[in-house]
């Protein structure tokens, strides 16, 4: 896992239009830079989120994803303790 590459890919994604070639390259780079554990956690948050913290497949991966700006804490019906992407 290359943290510098992940951070750079996230930065490019934030600045680029989703239909641009730059965005596509950044997504490709991000996918290959993330560990399988990080990809699994991110997919859980994207496909099934928000997820209660107790049900997240990897709390350490969730924390990394939050640090990179790929996930965030969310409030669900006034309840805290959830994450989403």
Steps between C-alpha positions, in 0.01 A plus 500: 500500500644833392356776722655780293339363183164466677515860622598624154219303332244637746626854435470456122151351538389798709625749240390318183172465317362146544480459122863593441790273413691636804222381729497154340877466541479612864226244573707228333808598702299516822348158443843344451663693785244395762542171680225241461393575859460870416310422178266265686427762766448774241265281296300416813461872575410590140260214430336460842574823688456660728635217716488492878856489638446159657417348160796638302727224370818683605511792739865572427425510126204729568731733693751502212222570248378788716852639520523498120159665461336191349262439793337711768301471820128550453197545720200272431162609636676699772723208598878527479741212448458441127738534206434554132681571176 
